[in-house]
Amino acid sequence: MTNKRPLGLPSAKLVMIAAIAGLLAGAVAVYVRIAASGNAEVVTAESASAAGACEGAVALARKVDELARGEVAAMTPADPPRPLSISFKGPEGQDLQTADFKGQTVLLNLWATWCGPCREEMPALNNLQKEMGGADFEVVAVNVDTGSDEKPKAFLQETGIDVLGYYRDSSMGVFNAMKKEGLAFGLPVTLILDKQGCLVSAMNGPAVWDSPDAKAMISAARGI
């Protein structure tokens, strides 16, 4: 059985992989297990822990990790859970932050039309939103194609993605912010945020998000 490495300080190997992935982002997808830098964009992990900003998420992260198996075994717990502020555009082009989803458990996914595995997992994300989305949970799939909306919107229409909200960041800023945090080494990348906006768990690479394994893990993240 593979032992998971919590989202703590990165190994030298992962730092090297991250550097390579940064050069390749936008051209190819790189898939590795993740280890975060330990710093959040607004609040460092140390100060967050000291202040108890995400104290309630510690047990939740442990519970989610226990169910990260099978199709979602690559999900890795944040150690410690910490506040994370990520910005992108909403369906109406409005400015949004992860804080705007307070009160909901969020599966935050970054994808692009040029990323083959991203394209393959989108129908499963759509199914997950269709089956489990609601007032307390949402799949927030953020497209990071540069340029106009034409390609991502055409892809969603062609593949029948009909319940996911259209979230967008054509500047790649959201990817770069996650990369800076040690959370993104390529695409797709997926995070779980609790109802307070605390990072609970994350992974790089695709997953079967409408599988029984994924649904059980999301139920745990929702506190069900």
N, C-alpha and C positions, 0 to 999 in steps of 0.2 A: 504493500500500500504506500502511495506517495505521501510524504509528509509535506504539509503546506508551510510556507514561510509567511508569517504575518506581514502586514504592510508596515514595515519598519525601515531601518537603514538599508540601502541597496548594496548588494555585493558588487565587487569590482567587475565581475562578468556582466551583471545587469546594467551597470553604468556604461560599459562598452557597447552592449546591445542597444541601449537607449540612444547612444550617439549615432550608431549606424541607422537606427530606425528614424531618427530625426532627419537624416539626409534622404531617406527613401520615402518619407511621408508625402502623399500626393501622387506617388507613382506606383508603389506596391504596398501590400499589407505585411506587417511583421507580427508574429504571434509568439509571445513569451509570457511566462508567469510574471506577476508584477510585485514590486517591492517599493513602497512610497518613500519619499524623501524625509517624511516626518514633519513637514511644514505644510500648513494650510495657507491658502491665498491671503486670508485676512487675519486668522488667528493661528499661531504656531501650535503644534500638537502638545508641546510641553505646557504652554500657558492655558490651552483649552482644558487639559487634564487637571491642572491646578485649580482652575476656576470652576470645574465641574460642568462646563458648557454642554458636554455630551455624556455626562455620567450615566444617564439612563439608557444610553445606546450600547453600553458595554455588554450587558447581558443579552441584548438583542443580537449583537454581532456574533456572540458565541452560539446563540440558537440558530442563526442563519447558517453559520459555518458547519454546524452539525448536519444540516440538510443540503450542503453543497456537495453533491455526489452525482455520479452518473453523467448525464448530459450537461450538468452545470458544475462539475467537480473542480473546474479551474477558478471558481470564485474564491477570493482570498480575503480574510477579514482585515479590517483596518485595526491597527494597534498603535495608539488607541483610536477609537472613533473620534472624529473631529469635525467642526463646522467647515463647510466648503461653499464658496461663493463662485458660481459659474454664470456667465452672461451670454445671451443669445437672443434671437428674434422669435416672436410668437407668430401664430397663424395670420394675424392681421398686420404683421410687420412691426408690432410693438416691441419695445425693449423689455426683456424679461430677465430675471435672475432665479436661481434655484430657490431663493428665499420666498418667491411668489407662490411656491407650491407647499408652503408650510401647512401642516394638517393632513398632507397626503404622503404616503410612502411612494417614492419615485424610483422607477428603473430608468436611469438616464443612459441613453445609447448614442454613440457617435457613428455616423455612417456616411458613405459617399458612393456615387454611382460608378466610379472607377474601381471600387473595391469589390471584387467578386464575392468573397465570403459575406460581406455586408448585404449584398443583393440577395444572397441565398437565405439569410436569416430574417429578412424583413417580413415575409409572409407569416413566420412564426411569431414575431413581435406583434404583428397585426392581430393574430389569433389570440395572443395573450391579453392584449388590450380588450378585445371583443368579449372574452370570457371573464376576465377579472377586473377590468377597468371600472372605475366608479368614483364616488366621492372621496374614498380613502386610498385610492391607488391609481397611478397613471404611468403608462409607458411614454416617456418623453424621448422620442427619437429625433436627434438633431442632425440635419444634413450639413456637411461641411464642404460641399462642392464650391469651388471658386466660380466667379462669373454670375450669370443670370439664373433665374429660377426655372428656366425652360427645361433643362435636362432632369433635375430631380422631380419636378412635377409630372413630366412625361413618364418617368419610370414608375412613380407611384400609381398613376392612372393605368398604365399598361399591365401592371402586376396585380391590380385589384386591391391595393392598400387603401382601405376605405374608412378605417376608424382611428388611425393614428393622426394626431394633430400635426400640422406642418410647421415644424420648428427648424430654424435655419441659422447658419453663421457662415457667410461667404468669405469672411476674412481669415478663417482658420484660427481665430483667436481662442475659441473654446478648446480646440485641440492643443494649442500651444500652452494654455493655462494648465491643462491636465498634464501635459508633458513636463512642465515646470514642477508640478507637484509629484512627479514620479509615478503618475497613474496611467499615462498613455505612451506606448512604445510603437504603436501602429493602429490600424483599424481592422475591425470594429473594436471599440472599447466600451465597456458597460459598467456603470456604478449603481449601487443601491444606496439611496438616501432615506433616512427615517423621517418621521413626521415633523421633526424639528430641523430638518435640513442637515443632519449629521451624516457624514460618510460612514457607512456600515461595512461595505464589502465592494470589491471591484475585480474586474478581469479584463485581459486583452484576448482577442480572438472571438470566433463565433460560437454560438450555442443553439440548441434546439429549445427555444424559449416557450414553446407550447407543449413541451413534454411533461409527463407526470413529475419528473424530478424538479423541473423549473417551477411548476405550479406549487409544489410542496414547499419549496424554498421561499417563494414569494408570499405564500400564506404565513410562513413564519415571520417574514419581514414585516408583514402587516399586523402581526401580533395575534393572528387567529389560531 
